[in-house]
Amino acid sequence: MERVKERAKVLEIKDLRVSFHTRRGVFKALRGVDLELYKGEVLGLAGESGSGKSTLGLAIMGLLPRNARVESGEVLLDGSKDVLKMLRDYGSRDVKFDPRKNEKLIKRLNKELREVRGRALAMVFQEPLTSLNPVLQVGYQIAEAVYYHDPMRLVRRAISRNRCTQADLRDLMTTLKTKGEEALIEEVEKRNLRGLEEQILSIWRRQDIHEAKKEKLILSLDKHKLDSKDRLGISIYLRGLQRVPVLGRLAKDALIKEGYRLAVEILTYLGIPHPEKVVRMYPHELSGGMRQRVVIGIAIVNNPEIVIMDEPTSALDVTIQAQILELVSSLKASSNRSFIFISHDLSVLAEVSDRIAIMYAGKIAEVGPVKVIFEEPQHPYTKMLMDAIPTMDKTELKAIPGSVPDMRSPPKGCSFSNRCPFVMPKCKEMEPPMVEVSEGHKVACFLVGERK
Ligand SMILES: Nc1ncnc2c1ncn2[C@@H]1O[C@H](COP(=O)(O)OP(=O)(O)OP(=O)(O)O)[C@@H](O)[C@H]1O
């Protein structure tokens, strides 16, 4: 438990309030959310339908729909970069300025936003078919994600392979075997082959193939040299000539080709068999589980620090669901990346999460380490959610009576008061503050305050 506090915060949400303006009224979807995400953890976000989980995910990504208003709050990345402020600045400039006259400014802001969305943050949605483009090969979609976020990465990869000789590869492999990965990276930099280390390591880290085959694959890297058309494309890109339409096409083609190679590596890393074939396939040719892996591939290919997953397993059957959960755990372990995993299913969250936050009516009701939330829940709502989980030894499941309040006019005081079996007069008057009951375990309920 102590480890939670020591870890670096990668995301901090402060008093976030978001409402949706509709003809039927103003829905207060988030009513003051405070939450933190630490490096290398999976934070599970649970709550009934309509509690604001997806709105929170979209707000962090800066992808709220047009009728949403951020009333107040901050979403801080690495303690300083406020995603919402960037979006607000962008939004207001976009309206005030004539976009044609301010093309450069808009481009810069767009670039900044793209960086935040793809590099620092990425999102995976429930239904993979809606996030994938049905008319593009999956390899192209992964390649394009890199092309738009970090084209120089593709350039570096292609050029370094072109410069590399068999002798270099043999030396690099010996370094890798005898001195390890860090020494390999140093050696790659010394030889000015940056970009190649990523390819060598992606082969080396494959657990599914024998060492001799890995060596063979690494040595084969220098056979994949650029052909003259690709060399031309890359030099057009490097000279900045890609703004000329015909030349731009050549440059993009060369980089996308490199992106396909990267896509093969990513799919291999995600445990997809025959990745060379799969990159040439279209989304409808893949099973649901494979499609979700591809979507996860697109999300992680730019090495985002934070991945938000909104019900990523809900549309999948149970065995595939288990595989995706295992994949998330292994991605967390191998990359030190942080995840926010949204699900209404607490048993799914129990499998992947390090900490769990329970949302109710646009607020966090309780948050804490997974074990504590499951074994010693304090908020009556969390306790009732736990009683509603089906298990083998339960003879009856207790449904939570009543329903989530109308978010156009949430009740005064605690929003759970009308369903709570322990309601007290003050619950109807005041909102309970968040109280830390033990390290990292916080509860917003007067009962907890009473006991303290
Ligand atoms: N575009 C929108 N316009 C109007 N109201 C919206 C919009 N999107 C969400 N809402 C409302 O905001 C509230 C929170 O919705 P949200 O989708 O974030 O909840 P959720 O916990 O993710 O639910 P679910 O599990 O069903 O996805 C709900 O009352 C919902 O009706």
The ligand as an SDF file (V2000), in Angstrom:
LIG
                    3D

 31 33  0  0  0  0  0  0  0  0999 V2000
  -23.5100   13.6360  -25.4430 N   0  0  0  0  0  0  0  0  0  0  0  0
  -24.2960   13.6780  -24.3610 C   0  0  0  0  0  0  0  0  0  0  0  0
  -25.3530   14.5180  -24.3030 N   0  0  0  0  0  0  0  0  0  0  0  0
  -26.1440   14.5860  -23.2060 C   0  0  0  0  0  0  0  0  0  0  0  0
  -25.9480   13.8530  -22.1050 N   0  0  0  0  0  0  0  0  0  0  0  0
  -24.9210   12.9920  -22.1010 C   0  0  0  0  0  0  0  0  0  0  0  0
  -24.0470   12.8640  -23.2250 C   0  0  0  0  0  0  0  0  0  0  0  0
  -23.1130   11.9110  -22.9290 N   0  0  0  0  0  0  0  0  0  0  0  0
  -23.3960   11.4780  -21.6710 C   0  0  0  0  0  0  0  0  0  0  0  0
  -24.4780   12.1210  -21.1780 N   0  0  0  0  0  0  0  0  0  0  0  0
  -25.0550   11.9590  -19.8220 C   0  0  0  0  0  0  0  0  0  0  0  0
  -24.0180   12.0910  -18.8740 O   0  0  0  0  0  0  0  0  0  0  0  0
  -24.1750   11.1900  -17.8050 C   0  0  0  0  0  0  0  0  0  0  0  0
  -22.9320   10.3290  -17.6510 C   0  0  0  0  0  0  0  0  0  0  0  0
  -22.7850    9.4970  -18.8140 O   0  0  0  0  0  0  0  0  0  0  0  0
  -21.5620    8.5150  -19.0700 P   0  0  0  0  0  0  0  0  0  0  0  0
  -21.7460    7.9250  -20.4030 O   0  0  0  0  0  0  0  0  0  0  0  0
  -20.3030    9.2430  -18.7660 O   0  0  0  0  0  0  0  0  0  0  0  0
  -21.7900    7.4190  -17.9430 O   0  0  0  0  0  0  0  0  0  0  0  0
  -21.1330    5.9630  -17.8190 P   0  0  0  0  0  0  0  0  0  0  0  0
  -20.9030    5.7660  -16.3700 O   0  0  0  0  0  0  0  0  0  0  0  0
  -19.9790    5.8530  -18.7170 O   0  0  0  0  0  0  0  0  0  0  0  0
  -22.3090    5.0430  -18.3160 O   0  0  0  0  0  0  0  0  0  0  0  0
  -22.2310    3.7350  -19.2440 P   0  0  0  0  0  0  0  0  0  0  0  0
  -21.6370    2.6590  -18.3770 O   0  0  0  0  0  0  0  0  0  0  0  0
  -23.6650    3.4800  -19.5680 O   0  0  0  0  0  0  0  0  0  0  0  0
  -21.4010    4.0930  -20.4190 O   0  0  0  0  0  0  0  0  0  0  0  0
  -25.4320   10.3870  -18.1030 C   0  0  0  0  0  0  0  0  0  0  0  0
  -26.5020   10.9600  -17.3920 O   0  0  0  0  0  0  0  0  0  0  0  0
  -25.6070   10.5590  -19.6000 C   0  0  0  0  0  0  0  0  0  0  0  0
  -26.9740   10.4990  -19.9490 O   0  0  0  0  0  0  0  0  0  0  0  0
  1  2  1  0
  2  3  1  0
  2  7  2  0
  3  4  2  0
  4  5  1  0
  5  6  2  0
  6  7  1  0
  6 10  1  0
  7  8  1  0
  8  9  2  0
  9 10  1  0
 10 11  1  0
 11 12  1  0
 11 30  1  0
 12 13  1  0
 13 14  1  0
 13 28  1  0
 14 15  1  0
 15 16  1  0
 16 17  2  0
 16 18  1  0
 16 19  1  0
 19 20  1  0
 20 21  2  0
 20 22  1  0
 20 23  1  0
 23 24  1  0
 24 25  2  0
 24 26  1  0
 24 27  1  0
 28 29  1  0
 28 30  1  0
 30 31  1  0
M  END
$$$$
